């Protein structure tokens, strides 16, 4: 049986007397969308920061693609194939969608100095950027300023930028945050196009989106995983229903 792409074992993160990640263990298989859900303060965003190396863990082990990355700095994790999006969009609003992705392609090639000049002219940057936009359905918006894109399109653009480094695992931190029903539905369709092409760890509080997208779901409560299973198994789990599914709250 193939090893999981990501394996977390006994991970702990403390902030003074608060245990934000409490002896957490989980596995993400290659090719799956694995969702993390949980009530306010469950520790989902803290976990993502630990996985990216933006927060050091106090104990435990993170293994990615067979390599122990627990103490690895963020830039080496990115080079190894990890990428994330954030709860708040980070696109460059005065650049076109194509410029934004071309800049991301350039950054991953290690030539971010004088970035605005070649990214707007160099076909070695712009062609792969256009391919990414086309694959994700944003091709018709390539020459539109990011500031003129809808909020949902800006979130999609941010994911396209994360894909510029061809990551093996994409960490999506509440991609539906701040969206209305129509934009959420478009984001779900957008992410369904990525399914099987990428391995995704999805942090999301929109339960309709989670159950539409996820192959497996892990439920966090106070930094602990209380259940992992398929959407049907999670729906039927009485502990999960008591702890979370009766409410819809965002992560702190």
Order of alpha helices (4+ residues) and beta strands (2+ residues): beta-beta-beta-alpha-beta-beta-alpha-beta-alpha-alpha-alpha-alpha-beta-alpha-beta-alpha-beta-beta-alpha
